[in-house]
Amino acid sequence: MKTKNTLYAILISLPIALTHCTEKKQQEHVHDESTEQQTEAADSVAEPQHKVDLSFQRQLGDVFTAYVTLKDAFISSDADKVKAQAAATAASLQQVDMKLLTGAAHHDWMTYFSGIQGSLNEIQSAADIAAQRLAFSTLSDNVYKSIKAFGLGGKEAYYEFCPMAFDNRGAYWLSDQSKVLNPYFGDEMLTCGTVVEKLK
């Protein structure tokens, strides 16, 4: 009877345990399977909101590439490396030609551009990695909106989410691969997170 009660308790608690990210090997394996399932579910990619020149998409793709390198700097938890890569991402942002856009597309880009630029400035002036990560969250939101609006001209992006970032408020980021490597925790909880959406 005791064995049955113990087994029942384990079965009841298992779904709860699987919703939390840990660095334990057993749960990492379960988490990897969950990530694969979510990635498969996110394989259908919606068309961008605006039909724009391919040149603009490629320029935005270059910003995304710089952003990914910045994300990798956050994974290493190196504040100086983060600042340097934020500056490189800002330089890439300046190469985007807004004159390739008109009407609503131009208006939307100016909104996202302002948000991206502001977040990059915050990252560069932040005193520590925690403040940098907070600004990175806002940066990620605006980069995501930009990609949804305009597309990447052939590149793929994965929109990922960690439920435990910022005292369990949760935060999103983008990656060029479906494998989850968490920029908000680095080595502390490297694989905490799931793929929410695939973008092109």
Beta strands, then each sheet from edge to edge (+ up, - down):
strand 1: 157-162
strand 2: 171-175
strand 3: 194-199
sheet 1: 2+ 1- 3+
end
